[in-house]
Amino acid sequence: MKTSTKILSLLLAAFMILSLAACGQGEAGESTSTDQTQKTNVSVAALKGPTGMGMVKLMKNADQAITANNYSFSIESDPSLIGPKLIKGEVDIAACPLNMAAALYNKTKATDDTKDDLKLLAINTLGVLYILENGNSIKSFEDLRGKTVYATGLAATPQYAFNYILTENGLDPAKDLTIEYKAEHSELATLAAKGDAKILLLPEPFVTTVLNKNENIKQALDLTEEWERITQADGESTSFAMGALVVRADFAKENPQALEAFLSEYKESVDYVNQNQSEAAALIVNYDIVADLKLAQDAIDGSKLTFIIGSEMKETALANYEVLFNADKASVGGALPDDDFFYNS
């Protein structure tokens, strides 16, 4: 009996050991499987208007849980609200004005704490500035000589870009024409729609707003086309860019695969918006990027949504930064960004 009991005990012990080993293997397998499918949480800030428009298909896919990462989005109307969120680590990736990206980089780089450093991921919006006219006399920038142009964007990219283009066309912005700046895009759009501003400089989607409300106003000049003409003549051939994507350097370092997945999904979103404008317009309104459906659809073409990365991004950004730096060093944070600023996958 004692021998039988001892044998039984040994068999039970062996069974328990095998069972535990099997459980351990099962748990390890499940853990490995979970690790393979686990998604990275990514916080993204987008802006109302063109800089955020290209993101809407990605936002929809995120809502349907069919994205590579778990995305949470915040929509801001004021770009100045994005900077503090990036610096505090509340946002991982953000769409913002191109010059603001450089200014934030120079600001964070000047601190001892490098965890809040930024990198430029992509250029996502080309120039969205246009000269509109109530009439039919403006065919070239030379035709602005002696005229009054109403504009927005004083001490910001619109003023610097406009002055650069005027100067390259032989016009002194301070002497050869009058430029009257208004504080808000909406204020100028209202004046133009009423016919109180005959020549004006505005960005999308306010350009489309004015064109839809006053049939006598037409688009006369495209600053992006003129920028490209000037730079091509100078042998540089770079685009006028206004919107960008930035990422916290720590996030990029710690989550390289998640970041690559984001860039891939973001590019797909931009392509979708450009190629499916009716459906994209509905999403743009749904996610409160632009308020009106017709406005959203009409503004897509003029918003010049794009996806430029790598060496072309760096070349284009630096060309734009040089113009801004020469106009006002503070516009890019006091210095041209160095190589560490540009993300390379």
NORGI-V827692 format. One record per backbone hydrogen bond with DSSP energy under -1.0 kcal/mol. CO is the residue of the C=O (numbers start at 0). NH is the residue of the N-H. If there is no record, write none. Layout:
co->CO nh->NH
co->CO nh->NH
This chain:
co->0 nh->4
co->1 nh->5
co->2 nh->6
co->3 nh->7
co->4 nh->8
co->5 nh->9
co->6 nh->10
co->7 nh->11
co->8 nh->12
co->9 nh->13
co->10 nh->14
co->11 nh->15
co->12 nh->16
co->13 nh->17
co->14 nh->18
co->15 nh->19
co->16 nh->20
co->17 nh->21
co->18 nh->22
co->19 nh->23
co->20 nh->24
co->21 nh->25
co->22 nh->26
co->23 nh->27
co->24 nh->28
co->25 nh->29
co->26 nh->30
co->27 nh->31
co->28 nh->32
co->29 nh->33
co->30 nh->34
co->31 nh->35
co->32 nh->36
co->33 nh->37
co->39 nh->69
co->41 nh->71
co->42 nh->91
co->42 nh->92
co->43 nh->73
co->44 nh->94
co->45 nh->75
co->48 nh->51
co->51 nh->54
co->52 nh->55
co->54 nh->58
co->55 nh->59
co->56 nh->60
co->57 nh->61
co->58 nh->62
co->59 nh->63
co->60 nh->65
co->61 nh->64
co->69 nh->41
co->71 nh->43
co->73 nh->45
co->75 nh->47
co->77 nh->80
co->78 nh->81
co->81 nh->85
co->82 nh->86
co->83 nh->87
co->84 nh->89
co->84 nh->90
co->91 nh->247
co->92 nh->44
co->93 nh->245
co->95 nh->243
co->96 nh->100
co->97 nh->101
co->98 nh->102
co->99 nh->103
co->100 nh->104
co->101 nh->105
co->102 nh->106
co->103 nh->107
co->104 nh->108
co->105 nh->109
co->107 nh->110
co->113 nh->116
co->116 nh->248
co->118 nh->246
co->119 nh->342
co->121 nh->244
co->122 nh->307
co->123 nh->305
co->124 nh->241
co->124 nh->242
co->127 nh->203
co->128 nh->222
co->129 nh->201
co->130 nh->219
co->130 nh->220
co->131 nh->199
co->132 nh->134
co->132 nh->217
co->140 nh->143
co->141 nh->144
co->143 nh->146
co->146 nh->177
co->148 nh->179
co->149 nh->200
co->150 nh->181
co->152 nh->155
co->152 nh->158
co->155 nh->159
co->156 nh->160
co->157 nh->161
co->158 nh->162
co->159 nh->163
co->160 nh->164
co->161 nh->165
co->162 nh->166
co->163 nh->167
co->165 nh->170
co->166 nh->169
co->171 nh->174
co->171 nh->175
co->175 nh->145
co->177 nh->148
co->179 nh->150
co->183 nh->187
co->184 nh->188
co->185 nh->189
co->186 nh->190
co->187 nh->191
co->188 nh->192
co->189 nh->193
co->190 nh->195
co->191 nh->194
co->197 nh->133
co->198 nh->149
co->199 nh->131
co->201 nh->129
co->202 nh->206
co->204 nh->208
co->205 nh->209
co->206 nh->210
co->207 nh->211
co->208 nh->212
co->209 nh->213
co->213 nh->216
co->217 nh->132
co->220 nh->130
co->221 nh->225
co->222 nh->226
co->223 nh->227
co->224 nh->228
co->225 nh->229
co->226 nh->230
co->227 nh->231
co->228 nh->232
co->229 nh->233
co->230 nh->235
co->230 nh->236
co->231 nh->234
co->239 nh->126
co->241 nh->97
co->242 nh->123
co->242 nh->124
co->243 nh->95
co->244 nh->120
co->244 nh->121
co->245 nh->93
co->246 nh->118
co->247 nh->251
co->248 nh->252
co->249 nh->253
co->250 nh->254
co->254 nh->258
co->255 nh->259
co->256 nh->260
co->257 nh->261
co->258 nh->262
co->259 nh->263
co->260 nh->264
co->261 nh->265
co->262 nh->266
co->263 nh->267
co->264 nh->268
co->265 nh->269
co->266 nh->270
co->267 nh->271
co->268 nh->272
co->269 nh->273
co->270 nh->274
co->271 nh->275
co->275 nh->279
co->276 nh->280
co->277 nh->281
co->278 nh->282
co->279 nh->283
co->280 nh->284
co->281 nh->285
co->282 nh->286
co->283 nh->288
co->283 nh->289
co->284 nh->287
co->288 nh->48
co->291 nh->295
co->292 nh->296
co->293 nh->297
co->294 nh->298
co->298 nh->302
co->300 nh->303
co->303 nh->125
co->307 nh->122
co->308 nh->312
co->309 nh->313
co->310 nh->314
co->311 nh->315
co->312 nh->316
co->313 nh->317
co->314 nh->318
co->315 nh->319
co->316 nh->320
co->317 nh->321
co->318 nh->322
co->319 nh->323
co->320 nh->324
co->321 nh->325
co->322 nh->326
co->323 nh->327
co->327 nh->330
co->328 nh->331
co->328 nh->333
co->329 nh->332
co->337 nh->340
co->338 nh->341
co->340 nh->119
